[in-house]
């Protein structure tokens, strides 16, 4: 009887932990990624790169012409790691969000482009398939400048690195100074 009770308690705790990870309350579990500045044009976020279940993220701005540029998020996930696609809007656990402060300096055009395209994954708790990104993935957002004046706009990226259920919260700023547009991670 005692052995049965111990096993039941252990299974219950494991089930509770699994459930809590799937229904994360973001405000209580956010952590900042490690910061390693590169240059004014990009920023690296590294967490035990090249090891099992880790990720490397690099932010870049690519100028197309004087009016348009591409905001690029280069993600490299190692091991069996994956992230819910920012294009997936129905999966209830750990949605990836990319937000910019409201501003009059630029507008987002079209939706985010994923290279390669996300793949479908299934979960026993969720009856439908959902989109995830794995391995090396580039997320591209086309942006149109509305002003040539100097500006600085803050942005925020949130995602959960799965299957280890580790939240990442990345703060950054897009700046335009003297006609040069850059991105930099902030702390």
C-alpha positions as CSV (number, residue, x, y, z in Angstrom):
1,X,0.0,0.0,0.0
2,X,2.8,2.4,0.9
3,X,4.7,1.7,-2.3
4,X,1.5,2.2,-4.3
5,X,0.9,5.6,-2.6
6,X,4.5,6.7,-3.2
7,X,4.2,5.8,-6.9
8,X,0.9,7.5,-7.2
9,X,2.2,10.6,-5.6
10,X,5.3,10.6,-7.8
11,X,3.1,10.2,-11.0
12,X,0.8,13.0,-9.8
13,X,3.7,15.3,-9.3
14,X,5.1,14.5,-12.7
15,X,1.7,15.1,-14.3
16,X,1.3,18.4,-12.5
17,X,4.8,19.5,-13.6
18,X,4.0,18.6,-17.2
19,X,0.6,20.4,-17.0
20,X,2.2,23.5,-15.5
21,X,4.8,23.7,-18.3
22,X,2.1,23.5,-20.9
23,X,0.0,26.2,-19.3
24,X,2.8,28.6,-18.3
25,X,2.0,32.0,-16.8
26,X,4.4,34.2,-18.6
27,X,4.7,37.0,-16.1
28,X,6.1,34.7,-13.5
29,X,8.5,32.7,-15.6
30,X,10.3,35.2,-18.0
31,X,14.0,35.1,-18.1
32,X,16.4,37.3,-20.0
33,X,18.7,35.6,-22.5
34,X,22.4,36.1,-22.1
35,X,23.7,39.1,-24.1
36,X,26.8,39.2,-26.3
37,X,26.9,42.3,-28.4
38,X,28.4,42.1,-31.8
39,X,28.0,45.3,-33.6
40,X,25.5,48.0,-34.2
41,X,23.8,45.9,-36.9
42,X,23.2,42.7,-35.0
43,X,23.1,41.0,-31.6
44,X,23.7,37.4,-30.5
45,X,21.8,35.7,-27.8
46,X,23.5,32.4,-26.9
47,X,22.5,29.8,-24.5
48,X,25.0,26.9,-24.4
49,X,25.2,27.0,-28.2
50,X,25.8,23.7,-30.1
51,X,24.6,21.6,-27.1
52,X,21.5,19.5,-26.8
53,X,18.3,21.6,-26.5
54,X,19.8,25.0,-26.8
55,X,19.3,28.0,-29.2
56,X,21.3,30.8,-30.7
57,X,19.4,33.9,-31.9
58,X,20.8,36.8,-34.0
59,X,18.9,40.0,-34.9
60,X,19.7,41.9,-38.1
61,X,18.5,44.7,-40.3
62,X,18.9,44.4,-44.0
63,X,18.3,47.6,-46.0
64,X,16.6,47.0,-49.3
65,X,16.5,50.7,-50.4
66,X,15.9,54.1,-48.7
67,X,12.3,53.2,-47.9
68,X,12.2,49.5,-47.2
69,X,14.2,47.1,-45.0
70,X,13.9,43.5,-43.6
71,X,14.0,42.8,-39.9
72,X,15.7,39.4,-39.7
73,X,15.6,37.0,-36.7
74,X,18.1,34.2,-37.3
75,X,17.4,31.2,-35.0
76,X,19.5,28.1,-34.7
77,X,18.1,25.4,-32.5
78,X,20.3,22.4,-31.5
79,X,19.3,18.9,-30.4
80,X,15.6,18.2,-30.5
81,X,14.7,21.8,-29.7
82,X,11.8,23.6,-31.4
83,X,9.7,26.7,-31.0
84,X,6.1,27.3,-31.8
85,X,6.0,29.2,-35.2
86,X,5.1,32.9,-35.0
87,X,2.5,32.1,-37.7
88,X,0.7,29.6,-35.4
89,X,-2.2,31.4,-33.7
90,X,-4.3,28.5,-32.4
91,X,-2.0,26.5,-30.2
92,X,-2.7,27.5,-26.6
93,X,0.7,26.9,-25.0
94,X,3.8,29.1,-25.5
95,X,2.9,31.2,-28.6
96,X,5.8,33.1,-30.1
97,X,5.2,36.8,-30.2
98,X,7.2,39.6,-32.0
99,X,5.9,43.1,-31.0
100,X,7.0,46.6,-31.7
101,X,6.1,49.7,-29.7
102,X,3.5,51.9,-31.5
103,X,5.3,54.4,-33.6
104,X,4.9,56.8,-36.6
105,X,8.3,55.9,-38.1
106,X,7.6,52.6,-39.8
107,X,4.9,50.0,-40.6
108,X,5.1,46.3,-40.9
109,X,4.2,44.9,-44.4
110,X,2.8,41.5,-45.1
111,X,3.2,38.6,-42.6
112,X,6.4,37.1,-41.3
113,X,8.2,34.9,-43.8
114,X,9.8,31.7,-42.5
115,X,12.7,30.0,-44.2
116,X,12.4,27.1,-44.2
117,X,8.7,26.8,-43.7
118,X,7.5,25.6,-40.4
119,X,6.6,21.9,-40.0
120,X,3.6,20.3,-38.3
121,X,3.8,18.6,-34.9
122,X,1.1,17.0,-32.8
123,X,0.6,16.8,-29.0
124,X,-1.5,14.3,-27.1
125,X,-3.1,17.2,-25.1
126,X,-4.0,19.2,-28.2
127,X,-6.1,17.4,-30.7
128,X,-4.9,19.4,-33.7
129,X,-1.5,19.7,-35.4
130,X,0.4,22.9,-34.9
131,X,3.3,24.7,-36.6
132,X,6.8,24.6,-35.2
133,X,10.2,25.8,-36.3
134,X,13.3,23.7,-35.8
135,X,17.0,23.7,-36.7
136,X,18.3,26.8,-38.6
137,X,15.3,29.1,-39.3
138,X,15.2,32.7,-40.6
139,X,12.1,34.8,-39.7
140,X,11.8,37.9,-42.0
141,X,9.5,40.8,-41.6
142,X,9.4,43.5,-44.3
143,X,9.2,47.0,-43.0
144,X,8.5,50.3,-44.7
145,X,10.1,53.5,-43.3
146,X,7.6,56.4,-43.0
147,X,10.1,58.9,-41.9
148,X,13.8,59.7,-42.6
149,X,14.2,61.5,-39.3
150,X,16.2,59.9,-36.5
151,X,14.2,57.6,-34.3
152,X,14.4,54.7,-31.8
153,X,11.6,52.1,-31.4
154,X,11.6,49.3,-28.9
155,X,10.6,45.7,-29.7
156,X,10.1,42.5,-27.8
157,X,10.3,38.8,-28.8
158,X,8.9,36.0,-26.6
159,X,9.1,32.3,-27.2
160,X,9.3,29.0,-25.3
161,X,12.2,26.7,-26.2
162,X,10.7,23.2,-26.3
163,X,10.8,20.4,-25.2
164,X,12.6,21.8,-22.2
165,X,9.9,24.4,-21.6
166,X,12.4,27.3,-21.2
167,X,11.0,30.8,-21.8
168,X,13.0,33.5,-23.6
169,X,12.3,37.2,-23.5
170,X,14.4,39.3,-25.9
171,X,14.2,43.1,-25.8
172,X,15.6,45.1,-28.7
173,X,15.6,48.6,-30.3
174,X,15.5,49.5,-33.9
175,X,17.2,52.9,-34.5
176,X,17.5,55.2,-37.5
177,X,20.4,57.7,-37.1
178,X,21.6,59.8,-40.0
179,X,19.8,57.5,-42.5
180,X,21.3,54.2,-41.1
181,X,18.9,51.7,-39.7
182,X,20.2,49.3,-37.0
183,X,18.9,46.8,-34.4
184,X,20.4,46.1,-31.0
185,X,19.4,43.9,-28.1
186,X,18.7,45.8,-24.9
187,X,19.1,44.5,-21.4
